[in-house]
Amino acid sequence: MTNLAFWVVVGIVGGILVGVFAPDLGVASKPGIDYFIKALKILIGPIIFLTIVSGIVGLESLKDLGSIGLKAFIYFEVVSTLALASGIFFGEVLRPGHGMNLDYTTLDPSSVDKYTHVDRDVGSMWSILKSAVPSDPISPFINSNTLQVLFMALVVAIVLSFLKHDYKKACLRPLEFVQHYVLKLLTWLMLFSPAAAFSAMAYLIGKFGLSSLFGMMELLAVMALASCFFIFVILGIICYFAKVNIFKFMRFISKEVLVVFATSSSETALAPLMQKLEAAGIHRGAVGLIIPTGYSFNLDCTNIYLSLSIIFLAQAFNIPLSFEHLISILIVLMITSKGAVGVTGSGFIVLAGTLAALPSTGIPVVTVAVLLGVDKFMSEMRAVGNLCGNAVGCLIVSIWDKKVDMEKFRYAIDHPEEFHFHA
């Protein structure tokens, strides 16, 4: 009964029951998850910064940094494209929107205003580069802007790498001291994850009700199936060639997956996942660089959601798409899916922006309004899938760059019970 994962499950079940039978109480419990995530955000920035700096300085040379970065970029691009193609494939084969016969003229355009009236520069590479450079050194930590923290950590780590060995050690000593106690705080904070899981599920069900869930059950089922196919088949094949069993690896990170599912936020497991992978034998520098970067540029199940949603909307509103349309959707999403890094509501912003960039498909931007009610449920699948995709990405790139102690790693995935939330 001391297993934290058990109490997280209890929190999930309790939250669902409260949301169903006492929806007002469920909605009122929202501060529980809000404060938990706010507290986590305070710790995420320092943990990422300290892990990256100490890890990169610990690399043999800056050449290793460039090698890991290049391989991560190649992996992210290839796998993200496969994720987009998976969403299109499952949407076309299973046709979740077929027969809905919706009319977009009946929709209220104002319901999606906040997702469509955004900076037109969002989606360009220049926008991403601008958003990575912080205006001051404090706000990225306060706002938990992963991309900006990553940028600052890289700059500091590269500067420290040029110092003599003794100076490097002197600079790292206080950083490692602070990191030790920040991780202790994280350990204590995660003890509250069952209460956060209860609050999140109670609010979700109480606010949106099971009716919205059942109303789009087919879309949710296709999203779940596409995500599982991507994780266990596509990523499974990639892992097979790396001589890693995808099922064992998923079992190894199952506790982090459970917390992410319960809280609908991938942020809740970012730092614990980094700790666990490092404890399992992956080099700290590789973990520190690949995981935070992946959370910005390797959102696999968000990509599945984007491509599947466009196909679903075309079917629901009886708008035919040709093969040329499908190819153009894939190409445009390869660009726009990277374009709203760190932007609140980025899923809808990218979806709306993609439709606006594809007038030839004939799908009006206002059609995204039909997804608003079910998006909270889909966000759980996106968060879980993104976590799994980034964990696999970190593993594969690290194996590719020979930054894994494979003997230690195989022992870890064969004995997951020895690795807790904070291994």
NUGU-205996 format. One line per 3 residues: their letters; for each residue x, z, y of C-alpha. Coordinates in pm, 1 decimal. Example, Ala and Ser with C-alpha at 12.3 -4.5 7.8 and 13.67 -1.06 7.14 Angstrom:
! NUGU-205996
as	1230.0/780.0/-450.0 ~ 1367.0/714.0/-106.0 $
! end
This chain:
! NUGU-205996
mtn	0.0/0.0/0.0 ~ 303.3/4.1/230.2 ~ 333.4/-376.4/214.8 $
laf	270.3/-511.7/566.3 ~ 133.1/-840.3/431.3 ~ -140.5/-647.2/247.2 $
wvv	-253.5/-479.9/569.6 ~ -247.5/-815.7/752.4 ~ -491.7/-949.7/491.0 $
vgi	-707.2/-638.9/539.2 ~ -700.5/-706.6/914.9 ~ -805.8/-1070.0/863.2 $
vgg	-1097.6/-976.4/635.8 ~ -1207.0/-693.7/867.3 ~ -1190.1/-922.5/1169.7 $
ilv	-1402.8/-1190.9/1001.3 ~ -1666.6/-932.2/904.0 ~ -1682.2/-788.2/1255.9 $
gvf	-1699.4/-1140.3/1405.9 ~ -1992.3/-1230.6/1180.7 ~ -2195.9/-907.6/1195.0 $
apd	-2099.7/-771.8/1539.0 ~ -1995.0/-1075.4/1746.4 ~ -2005.6/-887.0/2078.9 $
lgv	-1762.2/-629.7/1941.5 ~ -1546.6/-914.3/1808.2 ~ -1527.0/-1078.7/2151.4 $
ask	-1451.1/-741.0/2310.1 ~ -1152.9/-693.6/2076.7 ~ -964.9/-989.0/2230.1 $
pgi	-722.8/-767.2/2431.1 ~ -570.3/-654.8/2100.8 ~ -423.5/-998.2/2024.1 $
dyf	-352.7/-1073.8/2392.0 ~ -133.5/-765.7/2438.6 ~ 39.2/-818.2/2102.9 $
ika	140.0/-1174.5/2194.3 ~ 243.8/-1067.9/2546.1 ~ 471.2/-802.4/2395.8 $
lki	614.0/-1057.7/2152.9 ~ 679.1/-1304.6/2434.4 ~ 890.8/-1043.3/2611.3 $
lig	1115.6/-1023.1/2303.4 ~ 1118.8/-1390.9/2198.9 ~ 1327.3/-1510.6/2495.0 $
pii	1608.5/-1253.3/2455.7 ~ 1617.5/-1298.5/2075.8 ~ 1649.2/-1677.3/2102.3 $
flt	1910.4/-1650.6/2379.9 ~ 2125.3/-1392.5/2199.7 ~ 2099.0/-1567.0/1861.5 $
ivs	2197.8/-1906.2/2003.6 ~ 2487.5/-1773.6/2212.0 ~ 2639.0/-1559.6/1935.9 $
giv	2576.4/-1830.1/1675.0 ~ 2725.6/-2121.0/1870.3 ~ 3026.9/-1920.8/1984.8 $
gle	3074.7/-1835.8/1617.0 ~ 3092.6/-2205.3/1522.5 ~ 3438.2/-2341.4/1455.4 $
slk	3420.3/-2590.4/1741.5 ~ 3186.1/-2758.2/1987.7 ~ 3206.5/-3060.0/1759.0 $
dlg	2992.8/-2859.0/1512.6 ~ 2733.8/-2807.2/1788.1 ~ 2715.9/-3181.2/1854.9 $
sig	2693.8/-3256.8/1484.1 ~ 2402.3/-3014.9/1427.5 ~ 2223.4/-3139.0/1740.9 $
lka	2252.5/-3507.3/1646.4 ~ 2134.4/-3451.7/1289.7 ~ 1844.5/-3234.7/1410.2 $
fiy	1739.0/-3510.2/1654.5 ~ 1743.1/-3775.6/1379.2 ~ 1549.8/-3550.0/1141.5 $
fev	1288.4/-3457.8/1406.5 ~ 1222.7/-3821.1/1498.2 ~ 1187.4/-3944.2/1140.1 $
vst	972.7/-3654.2/1015.1 ~ 753.4/-3642.2/1328.6 ~ 675.0/-4011.8/1280.3 $
lal	584.1/-3947.9/914.9 ~ 348.9/-3671.1/1033.2 ~ 177.0/-3905.8/1278.8 $
asg	141.8/-4169.3/1005.9 ~ -6.1/-3906.1/770.2 ~ -279.8/-3823.1/1022.2 $
iff	-369.8/-4191.3/1062.2 ~ -364.9/-4248.0/684.6 ~ -594.5/-3955.1/600.5 $
gev	-827.3/-4038.4/888.3 ~ -863.6/-4399.6/772.9 ~ -898.0/-4318.0/402.3 $
lrp	-1131.5/-4014.0/418.6 ~ -1317.2/-4114.9/740.1 ~ -1430.2/-3766.8/857.5 $
ghg	-1616.2/-3905.9/1161.4 ~ -1806.7/-4176.6/976.1 ~ -2184.1/-4156.3/1014.1 $
mnl	-2189.3/-3911.7/1307.8 ~ -2310.8/-4188.0/1544.9 ~ -2231.1/-3996.8/1865.4 $
dyt	-2287.7/-4139.4/2214.9 ~ -2013.2/-4067.5/2469.2 ~ -2252.8/-4126.9/2761.6 $
tld	-2424.9/-3797.2/2674.6 ~ -2102.9/-3594.6/2721.1 ~ -2018.6/-3395.6/3033.1 $
pss	-1689.8/-3527.7/3179.9 ~ -1633.4/-3198.4/3367.6 ~ -1582.9/-3016.3/3035.6 $
vdk	-1247.4/-3189.8/2989.7 ~ -1138.0/-3207.0/3353.8 ~ -864.8/-2946.2/3316.4 $
yth	-711.4/-3146.3/3031.4 ~ -722.8/-3486.0/3199.8 ~ -626.0/-3399.0/3558.0 $
vdr	-260.1/-3332.9/3498.4 ~ 64.9/-3466.8/3636.9 ~ 89.4/-3831.2/3530.4 $
dvg	462.2/-3772.8/3479.5 ~ 381.1/-3556.6/3174.6 ~ 483.0/-3755.6/2869.1 $
smw	799.3/-3910.3/3012.0 ~ 1152.5/-3819.6/2906.5 ~ 1227.9/-3738.4/3269.9 $
sil	945.8/-3481.0/3268.2 ~ 1088.1/-3315.6/2955.8 ~ 1438.3/-3299.4/3105.0 $
ksa	1303.7/-3152.8/3431.2 ~ 1101.5/-2889.9/3246.4 ~ 1409.7/-2780.4/3050.1 $
vps	1603.3/-2677.2/3361.7 ~ 1484.1/-2338.5/3495.4 ~ 1445.8/-2271.2/3867.4 $
dpi	1591.1/-1922.9/3816.3 ~ 1749.8/-1732.9/3524.7 ~ 1472.1/-1472.2/3491.6 $
spf	1139.7/-1662.3/3474.7 ~ 1211.2/-1835.7/3138.1 ~ 1232.3/-1491.7/2976.6 $
ins	921.8/-1360.2/3155.4 ~ 718.0/-1671.0/3068.8 ~ 874.5/-1713.8/2721.6 $
ntl	965.3/-2076.8/2797.5 ~ 1154.1/-2162.4/2477.4 ~ 1295.0/-2490.2/2609.2 $
qvl	1441.6/-2331.8/2922.8 ~ 1583.8/-2034.0/2730.2 ~ 1742.6/-2284.2/2489.6 $
fma	1896.4/-2474.7/2781.9 ~ 2044.7/-2159.6/2938.7 ~ 2176.2/-2035.2/2603.9 $
lvv	2349.0/-2368.1/2538.4 ~ 2515.7/-2361.2/2881.0 ~ 2636.8/-2001.2/2836.8 $
aiv	2751.6/-2063.8/2478.4 ~ 2948.3/-2376.6/2574.6 ~ 3118.5/-2192.6/2862.7 $
lsf	3211.6/-1899.6/2634.5 ~ 3343.1/-2142.0/2371.6 ~ 3620.9/-2248.6/2609.3 $
lkh	3750.2/-1891.3/2647.1 ~ 4042.4/-1752.9/2450.5 ~ 3958.9/-1571.7/2128.5 $
dyk	4006.3/-1218.8/2269.6 ~ 3788.7/-1290.5/2574.5 ~ 3521.5/-1440.2/2350.2 $
kac	3511.5/-1125.9/2137.3 ~ 3491.4/-907.2/2448.7 ~ 3195.0/-1108.5/2581.3 $
lrp	3012.5/-1114.4/2248.2 ~ 3039.6/-740.6/2182.0 ~ 2778.4/-630.2/2441.4 $
lef	2553.2/-925.9/2352.2 ~ 2552.7/-828.2/1984.0 ~ 2487.2/-463.3/2080.6 $
vqh	2178.7/-565.6/2281.9 ~ 2064.9/-803.7/2007.3 ~ 2072.4/-521.3/1751.3 $
yvl	1828.9/-308.8/1952.0 ~ 1605.2/-600.3/2052.8 ~ 1560.5/-680.4/1682.8 $
kll	1479.0/-314.0/1615.9 ~ 1206.2/-333.9/1881.2 ~ 1072.7/-645.2/1709.9 $
twl	1061.7/-460.4/1377.3 ~ 854.3/-180.6/1531.8 ~ 625.9/-424.5/1713.7 $
mlf	547.0/-618.4/1394.2 ~ 402.3/-298.3/1246.3 ~ 105.1/-367.2/1477.0 $
spa	49.2/-718.2/1330.7 ~ -245.0/-606.1/1108.5 ~ -428.4/-480.0/1420.2 $
aaf	-343.1/-807.7/1598.4 ~ -473.7/-1006.1/1299.3 ~ -800.2/-808.5/1308.4 $
sam	-839.3/-866.7/1682.5 ~ -763.4/-1240.0/1661.1 ~ -1005.4/-1311.3/1376.5 $
ayl	-1282.5/-1091.1/1519.6 ~ -1259.7/-1271.3/1855.0 ~ -1238.2/-1618.7/1698.3 $
igk	-1547.8/-1574.6/1480.2 ~ -1737.7/-1364.9/1737.1 ~ -1676.9/-1611.7/2020.9 $
fgl	-1721.2/-1945.4/1845.5 ~ -1931.2/-1843.6/1545.0 ~ -1932.1/-1982.4/1196.3 $
ssl	-2178.6/-2251.9/1305.9 ~ -1907.5/-2441.1/1498.2 ~ -1686.9/-2412.1/1191.7 $
fgm	-1953.2/-2557.5/960.2 ~ -2050.6/-2826.0/1211.7 ~ -1712.5/-2995.6/1180.5 $
mel	-1626.0/-2883.4/827.8 ~ -1537.4/-3236.4/717.5 ~ -1282.6/-3282.1/997.7 $
lav	-1131.4/-2939.7/927.5 ~ -1113.1/-3017.3/554.7 ~ -934.7/-3349.0/619.7 $
mal	-694.9/-3176.9/861.7 ~ -618.1/-2910.4/598.9 ~ -570.8/-3173.3/327.3 $
asc	-342.7/-3387.3/546.2 ~ -135.1/-3082.0/641.6 ~ -99.3/-2969.9/278.8 $
ffi	-5.4/-3324.1/173.9 ~ 257.8/-3339.3/444.7 ~ 407.7/-2998.1/355.9 $
fvi	400.3/-3015.9/-23.1 ~ 444.9/-3390.2/-79.9 ~ 641.0/-3539.7/211.7 $
lgi	850.0/-3230.5/290.8 ~ 853.0/-3154.2/-82.7 ~ 1019.4/-3490.2/-154.7 $
icy	1273.6/-3429.0/121.5 ~ 1347.8/-3085.4/-25.8 ~ 1371.6/-3236.3/-376.0 $
fak	1657.0/-3460.7/-266.7 ~ 1822.1/-3152.0/-118.0 ~ 1776.7/-2978.6/-457.3 $
vni	1535.7/-2719.2/-316.2 ~ 1194.3/-2634.3/-464.7 ~ 935.7/-2658.5/-184.3 $
fkf	699.1/-2415.0/-360.1 ~ 968.5/-2148.4/-389.8 ~ 1064.3/-2198.6/-26.2 $
mrf	702.7/-2169.0/90.2 ~ 669.1/-1851.0/-116.2 ~ 982.9/-1720.2/55.7 $
isk	830.3/-1760.9/405.9 ~ 472.4/-1677.6/298.6 ~ 456.7/-1349.6/494.6 $
evl	545.3/-1526.2/819.6 ~ 286.6/-1795.7/737.1 ~ 23.4/-1526.2/685.5 $
vvf	91.6/-1363.1/1023.3 ~ 80.1/-1701.1/1200.6 ~ -250.7/-1787.5/1031.9 $
ats	-398.3/-1449.4/1126.7 ~ -293.6/-1466.6/1493.1 ~ -330.8/-1846.7/1546.4 $
sse	6.7/-1839.8/1722.1 ~ 336.1/-1970.6/1586.6 ~ 517.0/-1749.7/1840.2 $
tal	435.8/-1441.8/1632.0 ~ 672.7/-1553.1/1355.4 ~ 943.4/-1739.7/1548.1 $
apl	1188.9/-1450.2/1572.9 ~ 1117.2/-1302.7/1224.4 ~ 1158.5/-1651.3/1073.3 $
mqk	1497.4/-1691.7/1241.6 ~ 1607.3/-1353.5/1104.5 ~ 1488.3/-1434.8/753.7 $
lea	1657.3/-1776.1/736.9 ~ 1982.1/-1631.6/865.6 ~ 1962.8/-1348.1/610.7 $
agi	1905.6/-1611.0/339.1 ~ 2243.5/-1772.3/403.6 ~ 2184.1/-2029.5/679.8 $
hrg	2446.6/-2013.5/955.3 ~ 2332.0/-1824.6/1265.0 ~ 2435.7/-2109.7/1495.9 $
avg	2228.8/-2361.3/1299.9 ~ 1922.2/-2133.7/1289.5 ~ 1954.4/-2049.1/1659.0 $
lii	1976.5/-2411.9/1763.4 ~ 1734.7/-2584.5/1522.9 ~ 1436.6/-2343.6/1512.7 $
ptg	1380.5/-2309.1/1893.6 ~ 1442.7/-2683.4/1943.9 ~ 1202.0/-2762.1/1661.1 $
ysf	930.0/-2552.1/1824.2 ~ 950.9/-2793.0/2117.6 ~ 1019.1/-3127.2/1949.2 $
nld	922.2/-3097.3/1581.0 ~ 556.2/-2996.1/1585.7 ~ 462.8/-3180.5/1267.5 $
ctn	106.4/-3059.1/1219.2 ~ 32.5/-3096.3/1590.4 ~ 125.8/-3462.0/1537.5 $
iyl	-111.1/-3482.7/1239.1 ~ -385.3/-3328.8/1457.2 ~ -325.6/-3582.8/1736.5 $
sls	-333.7/-3897.6/1523.1 ~ -618.3/-3771.8/1301.6 ~ -825.8/-3672.8/1607.0 $
iif	-799.2/-4020.7/1760.0 ~ -912.2/-4182.9/1432.9 ~ -1194.5/-3925.7/1402.7 $
laq	-1319.3/-3993.6/1758.4 ~ -1320.8/-4369.8/1698.5 ~ -1531.1/-4320.0/1384.6 $
afn	-1764.4/-4060.3/1537.0 ~ -1844.8/-4289.2/1833.3 ~ -1856.2/-4610.1/1622.4 $
ipl	-1556.3/-4769.9/1793.8 ~ -1377.2/-5011.3/1553.8 ~ -997.6/-5000.6/1541.1 $
sfe	-788.5/-5294.7/1422.3 ~ -454.4/-5266.7/1241.4 ~ -285.4/-5357.0/1572.7 $
hli	-467.1/-5063.9/1735.5 ~ -338.3/-4826.1/1465.9 ~ 20.2/-4943.6/1518.7 $
sil	-11.8/-4903.9/1897.9 ~ -157.3/-4552.1/1850.0 ~ 142.1/-4460.0/1632.3 $
ivl	394.4/-4600.0/1881.4 ~ 235.3/-4437.0/2187.2 ~ 202.4/-4100.3/2009.1 $
mit	572.9/-4113.2/1915.6 ~ 634.6/-4087.5/2290.7 ~ 343.8/-3879.1/2421.7 $
skg	361.5/-3617.5/2143.3 ~ 695.5/-3505.4/2291.7 ~ 564.0/-3508.6/2646.9 $
avg	381.0/-3180.2/2704.3 ~ 649.6/-2937.3/2591.9 ~ 569.6/-2595.3/2733.8 $
vtg	242.6/-2710.1/2895.3 ~ -61.9/-2487.3/2840.0 ~ -334.5/-2671.0/2647.8 $
sgf	-79.9/-2935.2/2550.9 ~ -280.6/-3053.2/2247.0 ~ -571.8/-3171.7/2459.7 $
ivl	-344.3/-3293.0/2740.0 ~ -148.8/-3514.7/2500.3 ~ -467.3/-3631.5/2327.7 $
agt	-633.5/-3718.3/2658.5 ~ -312.4/-3877.2/2790.3 ~ -276.2/-4091.5/2478.8 $
laa	-633.7/-4220.6/2504.3 ~ -578.3/-4295.9/2872.7 ~ -263.7/-4490.7/2779.0 $
lps	-454.7/-4693.0/2518.2 ~ -751.1/-4850.1/2702.4 ~ -743.0/-5140.0/2454.7 $
tgi	-878.9/-4911.1/2180.7 ~ -1199.6/-4859.9/2380.1 ~ -1208.3/-4481.6/2316.7 $
pvv	-1308.9/-4304.3/2641.7 ~ -1106.6/-3994.2/2734.8 ~ -1428.7/-3789.9/2765.2 $
tva	-1478.9/-3811.0/2386.8 ~ -1223.1/-3529.5/2335.4 ~ -1499.1/-3292.0/2453.3 $
vll	-1652.8/-3293.9/2103.4 ~ -1336.1/-3127.4/1969.5 ~ -1341.6/-2831.1/2209.7 $
gvd	-1560.0/-2610.3/1989.5 ~ -1355.6/-2659.2/1674.3 ~ -1009.8/-2665.9/1833.0 $
kfm	-956.5/-2290.5/1790.8 ~ -995.7/-2327.5/1415.9 ~ -767.8/-2631.1/1405.8 $
sem	-504.8/-2441.4/1604.6 ~ -453.9/-2210.7/1305.8 ~ -366.4/-2507.1/1084.4 $
rav	-140.9/-2651.6/1353.1 ~ 43.4/-2320.8/1397.1 ~ 92.6/-2267.8/1022.3 $
gnl	198.3/-2628.9/961.8 ~ 441.0/-2626.6/1253.7 ~ 601.2/-2308.0/1121.0 $
cgn	645.6/-2459.3/773.4 ~ 777.3/-2787.3/915.6 ~ 1034.6/-2613.4/1134.3 $
avg	1152.2/-2386.2/854.3 ~ 1206.5/-2688.6/628.1 ~ 1370.0/-2879.9/915.0 $
cli	1616.7/-2596.1/975.1 ~ 1699.7/-2583.1/604.4 ~ 1747.4/-2959.0/558.1 $
vsi	1959.4/-3010.1/871.2 ~ 2170.1/-2706.6/779.9 ~ 2226.5/-2839.5/426.6 $
wdk	2307.7/-3183.0/572.3 ~ 2565.3/-3025.6/804.4 ~ 2698.8/-2786.7/535.3 $
kvd	2591.8/-2476.1/726.4 ~ 2426.3/-2300.9/429.5 ~ 2562.7/-2062.8/170.2 $
mek	2363.1/-2227.9/-112.4 ~ 2436.3/-1954.6/-367.1 ~ 2298.1/-1691.6/-131.6 $
fry	2003.3/-1914.2/-36.5 ~ 1900.9/-1981.2/-397.9 ~ 1911.3/-1611.3/-471.4 $
aid	1688.4/-1549.0/-165.1 ~ 1414.0/-1794.2/-264.6 ~ 1423.1/-1667.6/-623.7 $
hpe	1387.4/-1304.3/-505.9 ~ 1155.2/-1322.0/-201.0 ~ 1036.8/-963.6/-252.3 $
efh	1378.7/-844.2/-132.6 ~ 1331.6/-1016.9/205.1 ~ 1072.3/-856.9/430.7 $
fha	946.1/-963.3/775.3 ~ 1279.6/-854.9/916.2 ~ 1530.4/-925.0/647.5 $
! end
